[in-house]
Amino acid sequence: MTRRSLGKTSMSAKKSYCKLRSRWDGPFVITNIFPNGVVQLKDEHSSSTFQVNGHQIKPFHDGPAPITGDMEIISLMELAPPDGTT
């Protein structure tokens, strides 16, 4: 394997990695919606704005709400009755 072919291999690996990684860092704030379906988004961290097709955006959910208060444990397995009883 020559040095030249090694460089080509690493470049092709870098290209495939760039294709697979997510381009979204979010969450973003919608600042404007245009009539043609374009949505202007603002990055909260850098305060930069950019425009994307409205079909490419998805709603952001923080995740499940934390459980407050006492929890009751429910067993999903039914206990077998003692021998000789039905």
PDB file of N, CA, C and O in Angstrom, chain B, residues numbered from 101:
ATOM      1  N   MET B 101       0.848  -1.167   0.000  1.00  0.00           N
ATOM      2  CA  MET B 101       0.000   0.000   0.000  1.00  0.00           C
ATOM      3  C   MET B 101       0.896   1.233   0.000  1.00  0.00           C
ATOM      4  O   MET B 101       1.777   1.373   0.849  1.00  0.00           O
ATOM      5  N   THR B 102       0.673   2.090  -0.922  1.00  0.00           N
ATOM      6  CA  THR B 102       1.494   3.291  -1.013  1.00  0.00           C
ATOM      7  C   THR B 102       0.864   4.418  -0.208  1.00  0.00           C
ATOM      8  O   THR B 102      -0.292   4.346   0.210  1.00  0.00           O
ATOM      9  N   ARG B 103       1.636   5.426  -0.013  1.00  0.00           N
ATOM     10  CA  ARG B 103       1.149   6.574   0.745  1.00  0.00           C
ATOM     11  C   ARG B 103      -0.004   7.256   0.014  1.00  0.00           C
ATOM     12  O   ARG B 103      -0.932   7.760   0.647  1.00  0.00           O
ATOM     13  N   ARG B 104       0.052   7.272  -1.291  1.00  0.00           N
ATOM     14  CA  ARG B 104      -0.988   7.925  -2.073  1.00  0.00           C
ATOM     15  C   ARG B 104      -2.326   7.202  -1.920  1.00  0.00           C
ATOM     16  O   ARG B 104      -3.361   7.848  -1.752  1.00  0.00           O
ATOM     17  N   SER B 105      -2.315   5.889  -1.977  1.00  0.00           N
ATOM     18  CA  SER B 105      -3.570   5.153  -1.848  1.00  0.00           C
ATOM     19  C   SER B 105      -4.117   5.247  -0.427  1.00  0.00           C
ATOM     20  O   SER B 105      -5.332   5.210  -0.230  1.00  0.00           O
ATOM     21  N   LEU B 106      -3.244   5.367   0.558  1.00  0.00           N
ATOM     22  CA  LEU B 106      -3.691   5.522   1.934  1.00  0.00           C
ATOM     23  C   LEU B 106      -4.441   6.841   2.098  1.00  0.00           C
ATOM     24  O   LEU B 106      -5.446   6.896   2.805  1.00  0.00           O
ATOM     25  N   GLY B 107      -3.972   7.876   1.466  1.00  0.00           N
ATOM     26  CA  GLY B 107      -4.643   9.167   1.531  1.00  0.00           C
ATOM     27  C   GLY B 107      -6.015   9.128   0.897  1.00  0.00           C
ATOM     28  O   GLY B 107      -6.948   9.749   1.408  1.00  0.00           O
ATOM     29  N   LYS B 108      -6.159   8.414  -0.203  1.00  0.00           N
ATOM     30  CA  LYS B 108      -7.459   8.300  -0.856  1.00  0.00           C
ATOM     31  C   LYS B 108      -8.441   7.538   0.020  1.00  0.00           C
ATOM     32  O   LYS B 108      -9.625   7.872   0.064  1.00  0.00           O
ATOM     33  N   THR B 109      -7.963   6.532   0.708  1.00  0.00           N
ATOM     34  CA  THR B 109      -8.839   5.749   1.575  1.00  0.00           C
ATOM     35  C   THR B 109      -9.370   6.608   2.711  1.00  0.00           C
ATOM     36  O   THR B 109     -10.556   6.545   3.035  1.00  0.00           O
ATOM     37  N   SER B 110      -8.509   7.404   3.316  1.00  0.00           N
ATOM     38  CA  SER B 110      -8.964   8.230   4.432  1.00  0.00           C
ATOM     39  C   SER B 110      -9.913   9.321   3.956  1.00  0.00           C
ATOM     40  O   SER B 110     -10.827   9.695   4.691  1.00  0.00           O
ATOM     41  N   MET B 111      -9.724   9.839   2.755  1.00  0.00           N
ATOM     42  CA  MET B 111     -10.633  10.850   2.221  1.00  0.00           C
ATOM     43  C   MET B 111     -12.006  10.256   1.958  1.00  0.00           C
ATOM     44  O   MET B 111     -13.017  10.901   2.235  1.00  0.00           O
ATOM     45  N   SER B 112     -12.064   9.026   1.423  1.00  0.00           N
ATOM     46  CA  SER B 112     -13.371   8.425   1.163  1.00  0.00           C
ATOM     47  C   SER B 112     -14.075   8.100   2.476  1.00  0.00           C
ATOM     48  O   SER B 112     -15.300   8.193   2.553  1.00  0.00           O
ATOM     49  N   ALA B 113     -13.329   7.722   3.503  1.00  0.00           N
ATOM     50  CA  ALA B 113     -13.932   7.466   4.812  1.00  0.00           C
ATOM     51  C   ALA B 113     -14.477   8.760   5.403  1.00  0.00           C
ATOM     52  O   ALA B 113     -15.535   8.756   6.033  1.00  0.00           O
ATOM     53  N   LYS B 114     -13.769   9.862   5.206  1.00  0.00           N
ATOM     54  CA  LYS B 114     -14.225  11.149   5.716  1.00  0.00           C
ATOM     55  C   LYS B 114     -15.500  11.588   5.010  1.00  0.00           C
ATOM     56  O   LYS B 114     -16.401  12.133   5.647  1.00  0.00           O
ATOM     57  N   LYS B 115     -15.589  11.358   3.698  1.00  0.00           N
ATOM     58  CA  LYS B 115     -16.785  11.730   2.952  1.00  0.00           C
ATOM     59  C   LYS B 115     -17.991  10.942   3.430  1.00  0.00           C
ATOM     60  O   LYS B 115     -19.071  11.510   3.594  1.00  0.00           O
ATOM     61  N   SER B 116     -17.828   9.641   3.657  1.00  0.00           N
ATOM     62  CA  SER B 116     -18.967   8.840   4.101  1.00  0.00           C
ATOM     63  C   SER B 116     -19.384   9.242   5.512  1.00  0.00           C
ATOM     64  O   SER B 116     -20.575   9.219   5.823  1.00  0.00           O
ATOM     65  N   TYR B 117     -18.438   9.608   6.370  1.00  0.00           N
ATOM     66  CA  TYR B 117     -18.778  10.064   7.719  1.00  0.00           C
ATOM     67  C   TYR B 117     -19.577  11.360   7.649  1.00  0.00           C
ATOM     68  O   TYR B 117     -20.549  11.525   8.386  1.00  0.00           O
ATOM     69  N   CYS B 118     -19.187  12.269   6.787  1.00  0.00           N
ATOM     70  CA  CYS B 118     -19.890  13.543   6.666  1.00  0.00           C
ATOM     71  C   CYS B 118     -21.311  13.345   6.159  1.00  0.00           C
ATOM     72  O   CYS B 118     -22.211  14.096   6.536  1.00  0.00           O
ATOM     73  N   LYS B 119     -21.523  12.347   5.311  1.00  0.00           N
ATOM     74  CA  LYS B 119     -22.863  12.088   4.800  1.00  0.00           C
ATOM     75  C   LYS B 119     -23.769  11.525   5.884  1.00  0.00           C
ATOM     76  O   LYS B 119     -24.970  11.798   5.887  1.00  0.00           O
ATOM     77  N   LEU B 120     -23.213  10.746   6.802  1.00  0.00           N
ATOM     78  CA  LEU B 120     -24.029  10.073   7.797  1.00  0.00           C
ATOM     79  C   LEU B 120     -24.286  10.896   9.054  1.00  0.00           C
ATOM     80  O   LEU B 120     -25.264  10.647   9.759  1.00  0.00           O
ATOM     81  N   ARG B 121     -23.444  11.854   9.346  1.00  0.00           N
ATOM     82  CA  ARG B 121     -23.628  12.602  10.585  1.00  0.00           C
ATOM     83  C   ARG B 121     -24.788  13.586  10.442  1.00  0.00           C
ATOM     84  O   ARG B 121     -25.109  14.028   9.339  1.00  0.00           O
ATOM     85  N   SER B 122     -25.396  13.914  11.546  1.00  0.00           N
ATOM     86  CA  SER B 122     -26.526  14.827  11.553  1.00  0.00           C
ATOM     87  C   SER B 122     -26.038  16.256  11.346  1.00  0.00           C
ATOM     88  O   SER B 122     -25.037  16.666  11.934  1.00  0.00           O
ATOM     89  N   ARG B 123     -26.726  16.992  10.532  1.00  0.00           N
ATOM     90  CA  ARG B 123     -26.367  18.389  10.299  1.00  0.00           C
ATOM     91  C   ARG B 123     -27.089  19.316  11.281  1.00  0.00           C
ATOM     92  O   ARG B 123     -26.846  20.523  11.294  1.00  0.00           O
ATOM     93  N   TRP B 124     -27.961  18.757  12.089  1.00  0.00           N
ATOM     94  CA  TRP B 124     -28.766  19.555  13.002  1.00  0.00           C
ATOM     95  C   TRP B 124     -28.186  19.507  14.405  1.00  0.00           C
ATOM     96  O   TRP B 124     -27.889  18.432  14.928  1.00  0.00           O
ATOM     97  N   ASP B 125     -28.027  20.660  15.000  1.00  0.00           N
ATOM     98  CA  ASP B 125     -27.544  20.739  16.367  1.00  0.00           C
ATOM     99  C   ASP B 125     -28.665  21.136  17.316  1.00  0.00           C
ATOM    100  O   ASP B 125     -28.624  20.752  18.485  1.00  0.00           O
ATOM    101  N   GLY B 126     -29.638  21.869  16.875  1.00  0.00           N
ATOM    102  CA  GLY B 126     -30.846  22.339  17.527  1.00  0.00           C
ATOM    103  C   GLY B 126     -30.804  22.365  19.042  1.00  0.00           C
ATOM    104  O   GLY B 126     -29.806  21.944  19.625  1.00  0.00           O
ATOM    105  N   PRO B 127     -31.813  22.826  19.680  1.00  0.00           N
ATOM    106  CA  PRO B 127     -33.050  23.303  19.072  1.00  0.00           C
ATOM    107  C   PRO B 127     -32.892  24.711  18.505  1.00  0.00           C
ATOM    108  O   PRO B 127     -32.019  25.478  18.913  1.00  0.00           O
ATOM    109  N   PHE B 128     -33.755  25.018  17.561  1.00  0.00           N
ATOM    110  CA  PHE B 128     -33.756  26.321  16.916  1.00  0.00           C
ATOM    111  C   PHE B 128     -35.095  26.999  17.171  1.00  0.00           C
ATOM    112  O   PHE B 128     -36.078  26.347  17.521  1.00  0.00           O
ATOM    113  N   VAL B 129     -35.120  28.307  16.993  1.00  0.00           N
ATOM    114  CA  VAL B 129     -36.344  29.085  17.156  1.00  0.00           C
ATOM    115  C   VAL B 129     -36.786  29.559  15.779  1.00  0.00           C
ATOM    116  O   VAL B 129     -35.981  30.089  15.013  1.00  0.00           O
ATOM    117  N   ILE B 130     -38.071  29.367  15.463  1.00  0.00           N
ATOM    118  CA  ILE B 130     -38.608  29.849  14.187  1.00  0.00           C
ATOM    119  C   ILE B 130     -38.806  31.353  14.309  1.00  0.00           C
ATOM    120  O   ILE B 130     -39.524  31.827  15.191  1.00  0.00           O
ATOM    121  N   THR B 131     -38.158  32.105  13.408  1.00  0.00           N
ATOM    122  CA  THR B 131     -38.279  33.561  13.452  1.00  0.00           C
ATOM    123  C   THR B 131     -39.200  34.098  12.369  1.00  0.00           C
ATOM    124  O   THR B 131     -39.788  35.167  12.533  1.00  0.00           O
ATOM    125  N   ASN B 132     -39.335  33.363  11.250  1.00  0.00           N
ATOM    126  CA  ASN B 132     -40.177  33.842  10.157  1.00  0.00           C
ATOM    127  C   ASN B 132     -40.594  32.662   9.289  1.00  0.00           C
ATOM    128  O   ASN B 132     -39.812  31.735   9.073  1.00  0.00           O
ATOM    129  N   ILE B 133     -41.828  32.699   8.792  1.00  0.00           N
ATOM    130  CA  ILE B 133     -42.321  31.691   7.854  1.00  0.00           C
ATOM    131  C   ILE B 133     -42.750  32.424   6.595  1.00  0.00           C
ATOM    132  O   ILE B 133     -43.605  33.309   6.646  1.00  0.00           O
ATOM    133  N   PHE B 134     -42.162  32.060   5.472  1.00  0.00           N
ATOM    134  CA  PHE B 134     -42.452  32.709   4.206  1.00  0.00           C
ATOM    135  C   PHE B 134     -43.575  31.970   3.474  1.00  0.00           C
ATOM    136  O   PHE B 134     -43.787  30.783   3.723  1.00  0.00           O
ATOM    137  N   PRO B 135     -44.301  32.651   2.572  1.00  0.00           N
ATOM    138  CA  PRO B 135     -45.431  32.022   1.880  1.00  0.00           C
ATOM    139  C   PRO B 135     -45.041  30.828   1.000  1.00  0.00           C
ATOM    140  O   PRO B 135     -45.873  29.954   0.755  1.00  0.00           O
ATOM    141  N   ASN B 136     -43.813  30.775   0.529  1.00  0.00           N
ATOM    142  CA  ASN B 136     -43.398  29.686  -0.357  1.00  0.00           C
ATOM    143  C   ASN B 136     -42.949  28.439   0.407  1.00  0.00           C
ATOM    144  O   ASN B 136     -42.458  27.494  -0.210  1.00  0.00           O
ATOM    145  N   GLY B 137     -43.105  28.413   1.736  1.00  0.00           N
ATOM    146  CA  GLY B 137     -42.757  27.238   2.526  1.00  0.00           C
ATOM    147  C   GLY B 137     -41.389  27.294   3.168  1.00  0.00           C
ATOM    148  O   GLY B 137     -41.005  26.365   3.880  1.00  0.00           O
ATOM    149  N   VAL B 138     -40.653  28.348   2.937  1.00  0.00           N
ATOM    150  CA  VAL B 138     -39.329  28.503   3.543  1.00  0.00           C
ATOM    151  C   VAL B 138     -39.498  29.001   4.974  1.00  0.00           C
ATOM    152  O   VAL B 138     -40.326  29.871   5.249  1.00  0.00           O
ATOM    153  N   VAL B 139     -38.709  28.443   5.874  1.00  0.00           N
ATOM    154  CA  VAL B 139     -38.772  28.815   7.287  1.00  0.00           C
ATOM    155  C   VAL B 139     -37.414  29.366   7.695  1.00  0.00           C
ATOM    156  O   VAL B 139     -36.379  28.771   7.395  1.00  0.00           O
ATOM    157  N   GLN B 140     -37.420  30.496   8.377  1.00  0.00           N
ATOM    158  CA  GLN B 140     -36.178  31.080   8.881  1.00  0.00           C
ATOM    159  C   GLN B 140     -36.009  30.651  10.331  1.00  0.00           C
ATOM    160  O   GLN B 140     -36.899  30.845  11.158  1.00  0.00           O
ATOM    161  N   LEU B 141     -34.854  30.065  10.626  1.00  0.00           N
ATOM    162  CA  LEU B 141     -34.559  29.561  11.964  1.00  0.00           C
ATOM    163  C   LEU B 141     -33.426  30.357  12.586  1.00  0.00           C
ATOM    164  O   LEU B 141     -32.558  30.875  11.884  1.00  0.00           O
ATOM    165  N   LYS B 142     -33.442  30.452  13.910  1.00  0.00           N
ATOM    166  CA  LYS B 142     -32.382  31.143  14.649  1.00  0.00           C
ATOM    167  C   LYS B 142     -31.755  30.158  15.615  1.00  0.00           C
ATOM    168  O   LYS B 142     -32.454  29.489  16.377  1.00  0.00           O
ATOM    169  N   ASP B 143     -30.440  30.072  15.582  1.00  0.00           N
ATOM    170  CA  ASP B 143     -29.691  29.240  16.519  1.00  0.00           C
ATOM    171  C   ASP B 143     -29.552  30.014  17.824  1.00  0.00           C
ATOM    172  O   ASP B 143     -29.020  31.124  17.838  1.00  0.00           O
ATOM    173  N   GLU B 144     -30.031  29.429  18.920  1.00  0.00           N
ATOM    174  CA  GLU B 144     -29.994  30.136  20.205  1.00  0.00           C
ATOM    175  C   GLU B 144     -28.584  30.333  20.732  1.00  0.00           C
ATOM    176  O   GLU B 144     -28.327  31.294  21.457  1.00  0.00           O
ATOM    177  N   HIS B 145     -27.666  29.442  20.383  1.00  0.00           N
ATOM    178  CA  HIS B 145     -26.304  29.533  20.909  1.00  0.00           C
ATOM    179  C   HIS B 145     -25.484  30.603  20.201  1.00  0.00           C
ATOM    180  O   HIS B 145     -24.778  31.375  20.850  1.00  0.00           O
ATOM    181  N   SER B 146     -25.572  30.654  18.874  1.00  0.00           N
ATOM    182  CA  SER B 146     -24.743  31.597  18.128  1.00  0.00           C
ATOM    183  C   SER B 146     -25.521  32.812  17.627  1.00  0.00           C
ATOM    184  O   SER B 146     -24.919  33.735  17.079  1.00  0.00           O
ATOM    185  N   SER B 147     -26.831  32.833  17.799  1.00  0.00           N
ATOM    186  CA  SER B 147     -27.710  33.921  17.347  1.00  0.00           C
ATOM    187  C   SER B 147     -27.683  34.113  15.839  1.00  0.00           C
ATOM    188  O   SER B 147     -28.099  35.164  15.352  1.00  0.00           O
ATOM    189  N   SER B 148     -27.203  33.124  15.081  1.00  0.00           N
ATOM    190  CA  SER B 148     -27.216  33.230  13.626  1.00  0.00           C
ATOM    191  C   SER B 148     -28.550  32.703  13.098  1.00  0.00           C
ATOM    192  O   SER B 148     -29.166  31.824  13.703  1.00  0.00           O
ATOM    193  N   THR B 149     -28.986  33.248  11.968  1.00  0.00           N
ATOM    194  CA  THR B 149     -30.225  32.806  11.344  1.00  0.00           C
ATOM    195  C   THR B 149     -29.915  32.191   9.991  1.00  0.00           C
ATOM    196  O   THR B 149     -28.943  32.565   9.335  1.00  0.00           O
ATOM    197  N   PHE B 150     -30.752  31.239   9.576  1.00  0.00           N
ATOM    198  CA  PHE B 150     -30.621  30.618   8.267  1.00  0.00           C
ATOM    199  C   PHE B 150     -31.989  30.133   7.828  1.00  0.00           C
ATOM    200  O   PHE B 150     -32.903  29.997   8.641  1.00  0.00           O
ATOM    201  N   GLN B 151     -32.122  29.874   6.532  1.00  0.00           N
ATOM    202  CA  GLN B 151     -33.403  29.474   5.970  1.00  0.00           C
ATOM    203  C   GLN B 151     -33.350  28.033   5.499  1.00  0.00           C
ATOM    204  O   GLN B 151     -32.352  27.585   4.936  1.00  0.00           O
ATOM    205  N   VAL B 152     -34.450  27.304   5.740  1.00  0.00           N
ATOM    206  CA  VAL B 152     -34.563  25.917   5.301  1.00  0.00           C
ATOM    207  C   VAL B 152     -35.961  25.694   4.741  1.00  0.00           C
ATOM    208  O   VAL B 152     -36.874  26.486   4.975  1.00  0.00           O
ATOM    209  N   ASN B 153     -36.110  24.605   4.001  1.00  0.00           N
ATOM    210  CA  ASN B 153     -37.415  24.191   3.531  1.00  0.00           C
ATOM    211  C   ASN B 153     -38.238  23.759   4.742  1.00  0.00           C
ATOM    212  O   ASN B 153     -37.731  23.059   5.618  1.00  0.00           O
ATOM    213  N   GLY B 154     -39.491  24.167   4.795  1.00  0.00           N
ATOM    214  CA  GLY B 154     -40.341  23.854   5.937  1.00  0.00           C
ATOM    215  C   GLY B 154     -40.563  22.377   6.151  1.00  0.00           C
ATOM    216  O   GLY B 154     -40.878  21.961   7.266  1.00  0.00           O
ATOM    217  N   HIS B 155     -40.407  21.554   5.096  1.00  0.00           N
ATOM    218  CA  HIS B 155     -40.590  20.110   5.229  1.00  0.00           C
ATOM    219  C   HIS B 155     -39.415  19.450   5.951  1.00  0.00           C
ATOM    220  O   HIS B 155     -39.532  18.302   6.378  1.00  0.00           O
ATOM    221  N   GLN B 156     -38.306  20.133   6.095  1.00  0.00           N
ATOM    222  CA  GLN B 156     -37.119  19.548   6.711  1.00  0.00           C
ATOM    223  C   GLN B 156     -37.084  19.706   8.225  1.00  0.00           C
ATOM    224  O   GLN B 156     -36.272  19.062   8.890  1.00  0.00           O
ATOM    225  N   ILE B 157     -37.940  20.543   8.776  1.00  0.00           N
ATOM    226  CA  ILE B 157     -37.877  20.765  10.217  1.00  0.00           C
ATOM    227  C   ILE B 157     -38.832  19.821  10.942  1.00  0.00           C
ATOM    228  O   ILE B 157     -39.852  19.403  10.395  1.00  0.00           O
ATOM    229  N   LYS B 158     -38.481  19.498  12.177  1.00  0.00           N
ATOM    230  CA  LYS B 158     -39.286  18.613  13.015  1.00  0.00           C
ATOM    231  C   LYS B 158     -39.485  19.286  14.367  1.00  0.00           C
ATOM    232  O   LYS B 158     -38.628  20.055  14.804  1.00  0.00           O
ATOM    233  N   PRO B 159     -40.594  19.010  15.030  1.00  0.00           N
ATOM    234  CA  PRO B 159     -40.787  19.602  16.359  1.00  0.00           C
ATOM    235  C   PRO B 159     -39.785  19.045  17.360  1.00  0.00           C
ATOM    236  O   PRO B 159     -39.398  17.879  17.285  1.00  0.00           O
ATOM    237  N   PHE B 160     -39.378  19.874  18.280  1.00  0.00           N
ATOM    238  CA  PHE B 160     -38.426  19.467  19.312  1.00  0.00           C
ATOM    239  C   PHE B 160     -39.184  19.169  20.595  1.00  0.00           C
ATOM    240  O   PHE B 160     -40.005  19.970  21.042  1.00  0.00           O
ATOM    241  N   HIS B 161     -38.905  18.010  21.187  1.00  0.00           N
ATOM    242  CA  HIS B 161     -39.517  17.622  22.454  1.00  0.00           C
ATOM    243  C   HIS B 161     -38.403  17.448  23.479  1.00  0.00           C
ATOM    244  O   HIS B 161     -37.398  16.795  23.203  1.00  0.00           O
ATOM    245  N   ASP B 162     -38.580  18.025  24.645  1.00  0.00           N
ATOM    246  CA  ASP B 162     -37.565  17.934  25.696  1.00  0.00           C
ATOM    247  C   ASP B 162     -37.369  16.519  26.199  1.00  0.00           C
ATOM    248  O   ASP B 162     -36.298  16.197  26.714  1.00  0.00           O
ATOM    249  N   GLY B 163     -38.353  15.679  26.068  1.00  0.00           N
ATOM    250  CA  GLY B 163     -38.276  14.319  26.580  1.00  0.00           C
ATOM    251  C   GLY B 163     -39.345  14.107  27.631  1.00  0.00           C
ATOM    252  O   GLY B 163     -40.164  14.993  27.875  1.00  0.00           O
ATOM    253  N   PRO B 164     -39.346  12.949  28.250  1.00  0.00           N
ATOM    254  CA  PRO B 164     -40.384  12.688  29.247  1.00  0.00           C
ATOM    255  C   PRO B 164     -40.247  13.605  30.457  1.00  0.00           C
ATOM    256  O   PRO B 164     -39.144  13.947  30.885  1.00  0.00           O
ATOM    257  N   ALA B 165     -41.391  13.987  30.985  1.00  0.00           N
ATOM    258  CA  ALA B 165     -41.394  14.856  32.160  1.00  0.00           C
ATOM    259  C   ALA B 165     -40.928  14.067  33.377  1.00  0.00           C
ATOM    260  O   ALA B 165     -41.240  12.882  33.500  1.00  0.00           O
ATOM    261  N   PRO B 166     -40.198  14.696  34.263  1.00  0.00           N
ATOM    262  CA  PRO B 166     -39.755  13.982  35.462  1.00  0.00           C
ATOM    263  C   PRO B 166     -40.953  13.611  36.336  1.00  0.00           C
ATOM    264  O   PRO B 166     -41.942  14.341  36.400  1.00  0.00           O
ATOM    265  N   ILE B 167     -40.847  12.475  36.999  1.00  0.00           N
ATOM    266  CA  ILE B 167     -41.923  11.995  37.857  1.00  0.00           C
ATOM    267  C   ILE B 167     -41.792  12.671  39.214  1.00  0.00           C
ATOM    268  O   ILE B 167     -40.730  12.648  39.836  1.00  0.00           O
ATOM    269  N   THR B 168     -42.877  13.267  39.658  1.00  0.00           N
ATOM    270  CA  THR B 168     -42.868  13.915  40.964  1.00  0.00           C
ATOM    271  C   THR B 168     -43.812  13.162  41.891  1.00  0.00           C
ATOM    272  O   THR B 168     -44.833  12.637  41.447  1.00  0.00           O
ATOM    273  N   GLY B 169     -43.489  13.108  43.127  1.00  0.00           N
ATOM    274  CA  GLY B 169     -44.338  12.434  44.105  1.00  0.00           C
ATOM    275  C   GLY B 169     -43.972  10.969  44.253  1.00  0.00           C
ATOM    276  O   GLY B 169     -42.953  10.511  43.736  1.00  0.00           O
ATOM    277  N   ASP B 170     -44.821  10.241  44.968  1.00  0.00           N
ATOM    278  CA  ASP B 170     -44.583   8.827  45.231  1.00  0.00           C
ATOM    279  C   ASP B 170     -44.984   7.986  44.031  1.00  0.00           C
ATOM    280  O   ASP B 170     -45.919   8.321  43.304  1.00  0.00           O
ATOM    281  N   MET B 171     -44.270   6.897  43.836  1.00  0.00           N
ATOM    282  CA  MET B 171     -44.584   5.963  42.756  1.00  0.00           C
ATOM    283  C   MET B 171     -45.074   4.659  43.358  1.00  0.00           C
ATOM    284  O   MET B 171     -44.593   4.226  44.404  1.00  0.00           O
ATOM    285  N   GLU B 172     -46.031   4.042  42.691  1.00  0.00           N
ATOM    286  CA  GLU B 172     -46.530   2.743  43.107  1.00  0.00           C
ATOM    287  C   GLU B 172     -45.955   1.703  42.165  1.00  0.00           C
ATOM    288  O   GLU B 172     -46.013   1.870  40.947  1.00  0.00           O
ATOM    289  N   ILE B 173     -45.401   0.631  42.713  1.00  0.00           N
ATOM    290  CA  ILE B 173     -44.831  -0.437  41.900  1.00  0.00           C
ATOM    291  C   ILE B 173     -45.915  -1.466  41.635  1.00  0.00           C
ATOM    292  O   ILE B 173     -46.539  -1.981  42.562  1.00  0.00           O
ATOM    293  N   ILE B 174     -46.131  -1.760  40.364  1.00  0.00           N
ATOM    294  CA  ILE B 174     -47.143  -2.729  39.957  1.00  0.00           C
ATOM    295  C   ILE B 174     -46.433  -3.894  39.302  1.00  0.00           C
ATOM    296  O   ILE B 174     -45.675  -3.706  38.349  1.00  0.00           O
ATOM    297  N   SER B 175     -46.670  -5.100  39.804  1.00  0.00           N
ATOM    298  CA  SER B 175     -46.065  -6.300  39.234  1.00  0.00           C
ATOM    299  C   SER B 175     -46.935  -6.799  38.091  1.00  0.00           C
ATOM    300  O   SER B 175     -48.150  -6.920  38.248  1.00  0.00           O
ATOM    301  N   LEU B 176     -46.342  -7.085  36.963  1.00  0.00           N
ATOM    302  CA  LEU B 176     -47.089  -7.567  35.809  1.00  0.00           C
ATOM    303  C   LEU B 176     -47.164  -9.084  35.761  1.00  0.00           C
ATOM    304  O   LEU B 176     -47.850  -9.642  34.904  1.00  0.00           O
ATOM    305  N   MET B 177     -46.479  -9.749  36.655  1.00  0.00           N
ATOM    306  CA  MET B 177     -46.527 -11.213  36.695  1.00  0.00           C
ATOM    307  C   MET B 177     -47.554 -11.643  37.734  1.00  0.00           C
ATOM    308  O   MET B 177     -47.566 -11.134  38.854  1.00  0.00           O
ATOM    309  N   GLU B 178     -48.414 -12.584  37.355  1.00  0.00           N
ATOM    310  CA  GLU B 178     -49.438 -13.073  38.270  1.00  0.00           C
ATOM    311  C   GLU B 178     -48.850 -14.195  39.108  1.00  0.00           C
ATOM    312  O   GLU B 178     -48.225 -15.112  38.574  1.00  0.00           O
ATOM    313  N   LEU B 179     -49.046 -14.126  40.412  1.00  0.00           N
ATOM    314  CA  LEU B 179     -48.525 -15.158  41.296  1.00  0.00           C
ATOM    315  C   LEU B 179     -49.349 -16.432  41.159  1.00  0.00           C
ATOM    316  O   LEU B 179     -50.572 -16.373  41.024  1.00  0.00           O
ATOM    317  N   ALA B 180     -48.685 -17.581  41.192  1.00  0.00           N
ATOM    318  CA  ALA B 180     -49.379 -18.874  41.111  1.00  0.00           C
ATOM    319  C   ALA B 180     -50.017 -19.185  42.457  1.00  0.00           C
ATOM    320  O   ALA B 180     -49.413 -18.923  43.498  1.00  0.00           O
ATOM    321  N   PRO B 181     -51.251 -19.748  42.458  1.00  0.00           N
ATOM    322  CA  PRO B 181     -51.893 -20.102  43.732  1.00  0.00           C
ATOM    323  C   PRO B 181     -51.153 -21.254  44.394  1.00  0.00           C
ATOM    324  O   PRO B 181     -50.516 -22.047  43.701  1.00  0.00           O
ATOM    325  N   PRO B 182     -51.220 -21.367  45.719  1.00  0.00           N
ATOM    326  CA  PRO B 182     -50.556 -22.479  46.419  1.00  0.00           C
ATOM    327  C   PRO B 182     -51.122 -23.822  45.957  1.00  0.00           C
ATOM    328  O   PRO B 182     -52.263 -23.890  45.499  1.00  0.00           O
ATOM    329  N   ASP B 183     -50.334 -24.883  46.074  1.00  0.00           N
ATOM    330  CA  ASP B 183     -50.770 -26.223  45.649  1.00  0.00           C
ATOM    331  C   ASP B 183     -52.021 -26.650  46.410  1.00  0.00           C
ATOM    332  O   ASP B 183     -52.142 -26.392  47.608  1.00  0.00           O
ATOM    333  N   GLY B 184     -52.954 -27.306  45.711  1.00  0.00           N
ATOM    334  CA  GLY B 184     -54.166 -27.817  46.331  1.00  0.00           C
ATOM    335  C   GLY B 184     -55.303 -26.819  46.350  1.00  0.00           C
ATOM    336  O   GLY B 184     -56.410 -27.180  46.750  1.00  0.00           O
ATOM    337  N   THR B 185     -55.087 -25.598  45.943  1.00  0.00           N
ATOM    338  CA  THR B 185     -56.181 -24.622  45.884  1.00  0.00           C
ATOM    339  C   THR B 185     -56.394 -24.209  44.443  1.00  0.00           C
ATOM    340  O   THR B 185     -55.459 -24.188  43.643  1.00  0.00           O
ATOM    341  N   THR B 186     -57.609 -23.887  44.126  1.00  0.00           N
ATOM    342  CA  THR B 186     -57.900 -23.437  42.757  1.00  0.00           C
ATOM    343  C   THR B 186     -58.682 -22.169  42.762  1.00  0.00           C
ATOM    344  O   THR B 186     -59.016 -21.645  41.699  1.00  0.00           O
TER     345      THR B 186
END
